[in-house]
Amino acid sequence: MSAQSLPHIAATQRRLFKINPVYLLVVALILAIVVMNPAFGEPTGYMNYLKRVTALAILSGGALYVIVSGGFDLSVGSMMTLTVIGSSMLASNDPNSTYWIIPLMLGMGLIVGLINGLVVSYLKVPSLIATLGMMITLNGVAFMWSGGAPRGYLPDTFRFFGRYNITDIPVISLLPVAVICLVVFGVILWWGMHRTNFGRMLHAVGDNQQAARLAGVPVERVRISAFVISSLTAVLAGVILGGRAGVSVNIGSGFELQAITAAVIGGAQLLGGRGSVPATIAGALALEAIFTLLNLLGLAQPVRLVVQGLILIGAVAFATYQRKRAGR
Amino acid sequence: MTDTPLPAPGRRFRFERHASTILLLAAVTIYIALIVIMGQTRFLTLDNLVAILGRSITLGITAIGQTFAILVASIDLSVASLISAAAVVTSVVMNGDPAMMLPAVLAVLALGVVVGLVNGLVITKLEVNPLIATLGMSLIIQGVLSYYYNNFAGNVPVEFQIFAYGSVGIVPFSLVFMFVLAGCAWFVLRFTRFGSDVYSVGGNRDAARLAGIKTDRVAIGAHMICSLCAAIAGIYLASRLRSGAPWIGAEGVYDLESIAVVVIGGTVLAGGRGGIWGTIAGVIIFSLIDSIFNVAGVDAFVKQVLRGIIIVAAVAFYAARSKRPVA
């Protein structure tokens, strides 16, 4: 059913002839932004845009693992919030604390992902309910931890990943650390999804769980791993977002839906079996570009929600229509 | 609670059929035990019982609608923002003027019908996954609403507050209303053709279509009922809060809670099995849990954490037995 399951040569040939429309969309949107605001063409303009998009791009790359495996992870936004709040509570303004806080947070992400995966795989709770429950729980934990109002701020060593720019670089003049993170984690996620056995099993499980099981895929382990990856990327996204935007109690809320939207724009198939990491990251770029455009047009924040809702429905409807026309 | 008898040949104990009753009895037992242990027997009065039930009217009305959506193997995540929208429209249109009560209610009901219709059409005709379709709808409603309002807007005339505050003896009108609504829903599901169609479509859509049922129409109808109930819940909330604000639905987490309540009531998420009285039992269980927390003096944030865990545990309680694959 999916192109990935075809032999490699056939797959590359097909890909050459059929470019995922999301890439064209990104190019078109960015051209539109440059036309409306020429300053965007300067390094500070587009680098800031990339810096803004990094957290979402990494997050949606991770969320794609769960989507391809045939589930949803709605707990990622609250995991980001918990990461930011927890880090600021633990750091207590000590710059040396970053070195153990980030691993600790990743450990927490691992546990949350494991719980999500175990609940979905073994207790057979639909992932939507399981992760929504986790979302409520984690938000509650974040509130409990901070007592309702966050205290303290994140030390500069922690904020390094989200905020710091490397300056004095030829040609592009400045390079935010966040963009390096985007490239590094993007490549890792791409490699895991499209170049490993695990990625192939992930697609198989999402496409047809029964068939995958009969073919010898350890279905439970694969699904649990997908949730773990998703939670881990949520922690990374939280570190970068916290670094860029600072501490607030609902910093991560809404990101879970944006991640799903980005994956859907990138052509991922909900309920599994199909999806590409680069296209999803392009989907995140497109979504952020749309938000930037809305800002340039002077439209207020709530319009974002409306547009996001329309895109979400539109993209899924479009994908269904295409699939039906292709007779699959 | 967990020692279910093994299925004996002949007379089999149908666990699924009685699970909501068992859970309800368990919740009641825990509640009474807690009160007796804490020596706070003043909570064991009829007044208090009515008060416990009265706190979950909004959830109850929403869940009655959600039952329909889930029975046709769909789901509605747009109820929370629709509740906010309905409450705001109610209070803004009324704006303290008793003469505007009827137009406001009609406007909100129309809003509910339209939202349900759009949800149903997008799900059946465009074949968009119901989760995504209603999630998108939720974003759209919330966006439009917060574009125009960012605080409590309008106010509800005193005459209309009777809906939430008036009572017959000690029983509030709203509680009577909820049970009447549940009765109507039960009647529709049990005795009408639409009701049996809902079960057929939820049980097996293809078989239902081959049997000559207009499956799309049934699904759209179920979504319209669901949105209509959410709209009514919004009207009630406006009457109780005396005004509407764009966040009251999301704050109550009515989308997730209504789904959880329906599932705890024994309606299967995959559709086709379940009923209204289970949902009502689920609502009562939830308000009992709330009361248990209150009596035990649990901190608000801890309460939230426990709530998330209980919802997942309750769904797991049913889901672990089903052999169907899950999404």
HADDOCK unambig.tbl for C-alpha pairs under 7 A between the chains (distance, minus, plus):
assign (segid A and resid 70 and name CA) (segid B and resid 327 and name CA) 5.93 0.50 0.50
assign (segid A and resid 71 and name CA) (segid B and resid 327 and name CA) 5.14 0.50 0.50
assign (segid A and resid 123 and name CA) (segid B and resid 316 and name CA) 5.44 0.50 0.50
assign (segid A and resid 123 and name CA) (segid B and resid 319 and name CA) 6.65 0.50 0.50
assign (segid A and resid 123 and name CA) (segid B and resid 320 and name CA) 4.78 0.50 0.50
assign (segid A and resid 124 and name CA) (segid B and resid 316 and name CA) 6.58 0.50 0.50
assign (segid A and resid 124 and name CA) (segid B and resid 319 and name CA) 5.45 0.50 0.50
assign (segid A and resid 124 and name CA) (segid B and resid 320 and name CA) 5.24 0.50 0.50
assign (segid A and resid 124 and name CA) (segid B and resid 326 and name CA) 6.46 0.50 0.50
assign (segid A and resid 125 and name CA) (segid B and resid 315 and name CA) 6.26 0.50 0.50
assign (segid A and resid 125 and name CA) (segid B and resid 316 and name CA) 5.26 0.50 0.50
assign (segid A and resid 125 and name CA) (segid B and resid 319 and name CA) 5.64 0.50 0.50
assign (segid A and resid 126 and name CA) (segid B and resid 326 and name CA) 5.31 0.50 0.50
assign (segid A and resid 126 and name CA) (segid B and resid 327 and name CA) 5.41 0.50 0.50
assign (segid A and resid 127 and name CA) (segid B and resid 327 and name CA) 6.02 0.50 0.50
assign (segid A and resid 129 and name CA) (segid B and resid 312 and name CA) 6.75 0.50 0.50
assign (segid A and resid 130 and name CA) (segid B and resid 312 and name CA) 5.62 0.50 0.50
assign (segid A and resid 133 and name CA) (segid B and resid 308 and name CA) 4.41 0.50 0.50
assign (segid A and resid 133 and name CA) (segid B and resid 309 and name CA) 6.41 0.50 0.50
assign (segid A and resid 133 and name CA) (segid B and resid 311 and name CA) 6.43 0.50 0.50
assign (segid A and resid 133 and name CA) (segid B and resid 312 and name CA) 5.78 0.50 0.50
assign (segid A and resid 134 and name CA) (segid B and resid 308 and name CA) 6.31 0.50 0.50
assign (segid A and resid 136 and name CA) (segid B and resid 304 and name CA) 6.69 0.50 0.50
assign (segid A and resid 136 and name CA) (segid B and resid 305 and name CA) 6.58 0.50 0.50
assign (segid A and resid 136 and name CA) (segid B and resid 308 and name CA) 5.35 0.50 0.50
assign (segid A and resid 137 and name CA) (segid B and resid 304 and name CA) 6.37 0.50 0.50
assign (segid A and resid 137 and name CA) (segid B and resid 305 and name CA) 4.15 0.50 0.50
assign (segid A and resid 137 and name CA) (segid B and resid 308 and name CA) 4.97 0.50 0.50
assign (segid A and resid 137 and name CA) (segid B and resid 309 and name CA) 6.77 0.50 0.50
assign (segid A and resid 140 and name CA) (segid B and resid 301 and name CA) 5.17 0.50 0.50
assign (segid A and resid 140 and name CA) (segid B and resid 302 and name CA) 6.62 0.50 0.50
assign (segid A and resid 140 and name CA) (segid B and resid 304 and name CA) 5.32 0.50 0.50
assign (segid A and resid 140 and name CA) (segid B and resid 305 and name CA) 5.01 0.50 0.50
assign (segid A and resid 141 and name CA) (segid B and resid 305 and name CA) 6.44 0.50 0.50
assign (segid A and resid 143 and name CA) (segid B and resid 301 and name CA) 6.31 0.50 0.50
assign (segid A and resid 144 and name CA) (segid B and resid 301 and name CA) 5.48 0.50 0.50
assign (segid A and resid 144 and name CA) (segid B and resid 302 and name CA) 6.83 0.50 0.50
assign (segid A and resid 271 and name CA) (segid B and resid 327 and name CA) 6.48 0.50 0.50
assign (segid A and resid 302 and name CA) (segid B and resid 143 and name CA) 4.44 0.50 0.50
assign (segid A and resid 302 and name CA) (segid B and resid 144 and name CA) 6.73 0.50 0.50
assign (segid A and resid 302 and name CA) (segid B and resid 146 and name CA) 5.88 0.50 0.50
assign (segid A and resid 302 and name CA) (segid B and resid 147 and name CA) 5.24 0.50 0.50
assign (segid A and resid 303 and name CA) (segid B and resid 143 and name CA) 5.72 0.50 0.50
assign (segid A and resid 303 and name CA) (segid B and resid 147 and name CA) 6.93 0.50 0.50
assign (segid A and resid 305 and name CA) (segid B and resid 139 and name CA) 5.23 0.50 0.50
assign (segid A and resid 305 and name CA) (segid B and resid 140 and name CA) 6.03 0.50 0.50
assign (segid A and resid 305 and name CA) (segid B and resid 143 and name CA) 4.87 0.50 0.50
assign (segid A and resid 306 and name CA) (segid B and resid 139 and name CA) 5.78 0.50 0.50
assign (segid A and resid 306 and name CA) (segid B and resid 140 and name CA) 4.06 0.50 0.50
assign (segid A and resid 306 and name CA) (segid B and resid 143 and name CA) 5.01 0.50 0.50
assign (segid A and resid 306 and name CA) (segid B and resid 144 and name CA) 6.69 0.50 0.50
assign (segid A and resid 309 and name CA) (segid B and resid 136 and name CA) 3.88 0.50 0.50
assign (segid A and resid 309 and name CA) (segid B and resid 137 and name CA) 6.22 0.50 0.50
assign (segid A and resid 309 and name CA) (segid B and resid 139 and name CA) 5.09 0.50 0.50
assign (segid A and resid 309 and name CA) (segid B and resid 140 and name CA) 5.37 0.50 0.50
assign (segid A and resid 310 and name CA) (segid B and resid 136 and name CA) 6.38 0.50 0.50
assign (segid A and resid 312 and name CA) (segid B and resid 132 and name CA) 6.98 0.50 0.50
assign (segid A and resid 312 and name CA) (segid B and resid 136 and name CA) 5.96 0.50 0.50
assign (segid A and resid 313 and name CA) (segid B and resid 128 and name CA) 6.98 0.50 0.50
assign (segid A and resid 313 and name CA) (segid B and resid 132 and name CA) 6.53 0.50 0.50
assign (segid A and resid 313 and name CA) (segid B and resid 133 and name CA) 5.57 0.50 0.50
assign (segid A and resid 313 and name CA) (segid B and resid 136 and name CA) 5.88 0.50 0.50
assign (segid A and resid 316 and name CA) (segid B and resid 128 and name CA) 5.96 0.50 0.50
assign (segid A and resid 317 and name CA) (segid B and resid 126 and name CA) 5.61 0.50 0.50
assign (segid A and resid 317 and name CA) (segid B and resid 127 and name CA) 6.64 0.50 0.50
assign (segid A and resid 317 and name CA) (segid B and resid 128 and name CA) 5.37 0.50 0.50
assign (segid A and resid 320 and name CA) (segid B and resid 127 and name CA) 6.78 0.50 0.50
